[in-house]
Amino acid sequence: MSAAPEQAQPLTTRPSSEPVCIKCRGQEGEFYRDEKGYEYWRDCECVKRKKAERLMHSSNITEEFQSKSFGTFEKEDLHPDVSTAHDLAYEYTKNFLNIRKSRMNSIALLGQPGCGKTHLLMAVSNNLIKRGIEVIYFPWVEGWTEICEDYKLMPERVRRLQRAEVLFIDDVYKGRDEPTKTQREQFFAIVNYRYMENLPMLISSERTIAEMCQFDEAVGSRINEMCRDYKAIINKNMELNRRLK
C-alpha cells in the first residue's frame, strides 16, 4: 500500500484574504490510517465551520436572529403553554435527523403573539445550520412583499422556498384579514411541494390550524399532518406577550 502523501491538495480554493486554519494549515483536512491500514481523508473542523457560515449567509436570517438559541431563551416563570413549546422545539432539534425524511418531519408553534415562538424556531434553525443543514427563513409579510415586487422573478423565488432543505415560515397569514389570491396560490404550491417531497417546515403563526383551514383547507390540513408530532398551541393571553413587559 502506498504511503499517504505528505501534503494533500486543498479541496477548495481559499480566498487570499481568508485566514489560514492553524490546525490544517489551509489543507482543509488530512489523510488518516485506520487500525486495518486503510487510508481515508478526514475534513478539518474548519470545513464544517465554513459550510455553516455559507449556509447562514444564504439563510436570510438577520444578525440579531443569529444569536437566538435555547440558552438565551428566558425560562424564568414560564407559563405552561410556553414551557411546552420550548420543550417541543428542543426535542424536535434533537430528533431532527431521525425524522427529516418522514411525513411528520415538521414543527408548528401557534397562538399568542410575543411569547417567544420565533425565538424558539430560530434556535432550531441556528442549531440545524451549525450542523450543516440548509435553512431558509421566510417572514410572511416581508417575504411576500419581496416576491410580489417582480412577478418575473416569482417562479425562481417560489422554487427556492419549495426546494430548501428546511423552510422556516414565520408569522403565517399575518398582516391581513385574509391572504391575497397570489398568496393563496403560491403558498399552496410551496406547501404542497414540500408535503409531496417530505421536506421539513418550521411554522410559526398566531392562527390555529382550524383558522388556516378557513383560508385554504388543503394547506391547513397538510401543515397539520406534517406537524402532527410537533405542534404546540399557546392560548391567547396578553400577559404572555414579552414585548409588553
N, C-alpha and C positions, 0 to 999 in steps of 0.2 A: 504494500500500500504506500502510495506516495506521501511524503511529508506535507504537512499543512504549509501553505505559503506564509512567508514571514510577514507580508503586509498585503491585506486584501484591498481591492479597489472599492471606493465608496459606492453605495447603491444608488445614491442620488447626487446631483451636483449641488454643492454647498455655496450659497452666495458669499462673495468675498467679505462682506460686511458682517456676516454671522459669526459669533464667537465659536471657537473650536471646543468641542466637548473634551474635558480633561480626561475622562475615563477612556474613551475610544480614540481620542486624538483625530477626530474627523472621519474615521473609517466607518462609523455607524454600526459597528459590531465587530465580531471576530470569530474565527473558527475554533470549535471545541472538539475534543475527542472523548467519546463516552467510554464506559468500562469495557465494552466489546471491541474498542479500537476504531469505531466508525466516526468519521468526521462530519460535523454539521455546523452550519452558520447560525449564530445567535445574535439577534439585533441588540444593540445597546439601548439602555433606557431612554437615551435622548431621542431615538427614533419614535418611540411611543409618545414622548412629550411633544415633539414637533407635529405629529399627526393630530394630537389633541388640540394643539394651538391652531392648526389649519381648520379643524372642524369647528372650533369655537368662533373663528373669524368668519366662517361662512354660515353660521347658525342664525344670524340676525339677533342674537342675544346681546343686549346692551352691557356696557362695562359694569353698571350698577347691579344688574341682574346676575352677572357672572360671579358675584360674591355671595349669592344666596346658597345656603346649604342647610342640612338638618341641624348642624351645630349652631347656626346663627338664628334659628327659629326660636322665638320666645316661648318657653314651655311653662313658665310660672303661672299657676292658677288657670290652667287650660280648661275651657268648657268641654264636657264630654264629647260633643259633636266634633269639635276641633281636634281633640285628642285622638279620636277615631280616624279622622282624616290624616293626621300626622303618621299614625302607626301604619295605616294602609299604604301611604306613599312610601314609607320606609321599607315595608315588606315587598312592595312592588319592585323597588330598586334591587333588593336582594335577590328576588326570584326572576328578574327580567330575562336572563339568558336561558332559563328553563322554559319560559312561556312565550318567548318572542315569536315563534313560528306557529303558535296555536291560534285558534279562533278568538279565544278570550285573553288577548295579549295587551289590552289597553286599560287605562285608568281614567275615571271621571270624578272630579271634586266639584260638587254642585251646591248652590244655595247662597247664603248670606254674603254680601259684598264686604270686603275689607277684613276678612277673618284669616287670611293667610293662604288662600287656595293657590294663588300664583306663586308665592314664595315656595310652597311645598313642591309644586310641579317643576319649578325652576331648579330646586335642589335635586330632583330626579334627573332633570336634563343635564345639569352640570356634572353629575356623577357619571351618567352614561357617556358623555363626551370625553371625560377623563379616561374612560375605559376604551376609547377608540370607536365609539358608536355615533354615527351621524344623527344629530337632532336639528330640525328646522323649527324656529319659533315663528308663529303666525298670530299676532294680536289682531283680533277680529276687526275692529273699526279701522285701524291704521292699515291693516293688510288689504282689506277690500278697497280702501281709498287708492292705494298704490296700484292694485290690479286693474281698477277701472280707469286709471289715468290714461292708459293707452291700450285700446282694445286689440291693436295688432300684436301686443306683447302678452295678452291674456293667456293664449294657449300655452306659451312657454312657462309662464309663471304658475299656472294651474298644474301643469305637468310636473314641475319641481315639487309642489306640495303633494301630489299624488305619489311620487316615487321616493320621497325621502325615507331613509331607514326608520326614523321616528319623527312624527309630526306633533308638535305641541301647539294646539289651538287654544288661545287664551280669550276668555270672555265671549264664548259662543252666543250669537244672537243678541249682542249688546248694541245699544245706541239707537234703536228704532222700535216702534211698536211691533213691527213685523219686518222680515227681510225683504229686500227688493227681488224682482224677478231674476236678475243676474245672480244675486247671491244664492237664491234657491237652486238655480240650475247648476251653477259651478260648485256649490258646496256639496250637492248630491254627487256630482262627478268625482269630487275628491274623496268623499267618504266611501262611496260605492267601490271605487278602485282599490282603496286600502282594505276594505272589507273582503273583496274577492281575492286579493293578494296576501292576506294575513299580515299587513303592515301595521305596527302599533301606533296608537294615538294617545296623547295626553290631552285631556279635555277639562277646561275649567269653564264654569258658566253660573250665572245667577238663576238660570232656568232649570227646572226639573226635566226629567225625561218626558213626562206627560206634556209639559209645555212645549218642548221641542217637537213632539209628535203633532201638536196642533198646527205647527208651521209646515212640517213635512214628516209624515209618519214613517216613510221609507228611511229617512235619515235618522230620526229618533230611535227607531227600532234597531237599526244597525249599530248605532253607538251603544245602545243598551246591551245588546248581545256581546259586543266586543269588550265592554267594561263590566260584565256581569260579576266577575270575581273581585273586581277592584273598583267599587263605586261607593262614594260617601256623600251623604246629603247633610249639609249644615243648615238646620232650620233657621228661618229668618228671625233675627234677634239683634236689634241695633246695638245692644251692649257688647256684641262680639266684634263690632267694627273698630279695628285698631287705629284707623285713621281719625277717629273721633275722640281718642284718649289723649 
